[in-house]
Amino acid sequence: MKTNKITVIEAEGGGISIKSGGNPCSSVEIYDISGRIFTSRKWVTPLVEAKLEKDDLPQGICLIKVRHSDNSFSITKYVNP
């Protein structure tokens, strides 16, 4: 089984950058801590790095789900200050 590690970092000028570790991402979903979907983004051409604005994130703890081009997915926790 292949592991898809994702990295979330603060982007310059605000927002976040989500790096998918070499396996391109075709979509990103952001969930608030109660499990409700907050933001969803899909791309026609899969990206190795996706950028989202701070407005796309709920305050506090959220979950980021990345669907990769091979249809696998990764989930990570992020704290939006």
N, C-alpha and C positions, 0 to 999 in steps of 0.2 A: 504494500500500500504506500502510495506517495504522499508525503506531507507537504502541504502548501502553507508556508509561513507568510503572514502579512505583517507589515510594520506601519504604524501610524505615527506621523511626526507633525509638529506644528509647521505650517508653510509660511513663507515670507509674505507679509502683507495681510496676514490673518488667514483663517481657515486651516484645513489639514490636508496632508498628502498621504495617500494610502498606497504603499508599495506592495505588490503581490508576490515578490520573491521569485521572479522569473516565469511564473505561469500567469499569463495575462488574465485580467478580470473582464468579464462581460457585463457584470452588474454589481451594484453596491446597495445594500439596504441598511438603514439605520433604525434601530429600535430603542424606545425609551426603556427605563428600568422596569416598567410594568408589562413590557412585551408588546406594546402597540407600535406599529410601524410609523416612523416619524418622517423619513425621507427615502425615496427610491430613485436610483439612477441606472439607466441601461445605455450601453454603447453598441453601435453596429460593428465597429472595429474594436476588438478587445484591447485594453490598455495595460501596460506593465505598471504605470503609476496613474492614479486617479486623484483629482483635487476636488475638495468640497469646501464651500464657504461656511463660516461659523453659523450663519443663519440656518444651514441645513442640519444642525445638530441640536438636540435638546440640551438644556442645562443639566449639569450633574453627570451621573453615570449613564452610559449608553452602550449598546452592543452593535458592532459593525459586522455585517455578514457580506462576504465577498464571494460571488459565484465566478468560478474560473472558466476559461474557454473550453476546458475538457469536461465541463458540467459538474466538477467537484466544487466544494465550497469550504470556506474557512470563516471562523467567527472569533472576534477578539473584543475585549472590553476597552472602553476609552472613557476618560473623565474629562468633561468639558468644563473648564473653570468658569 
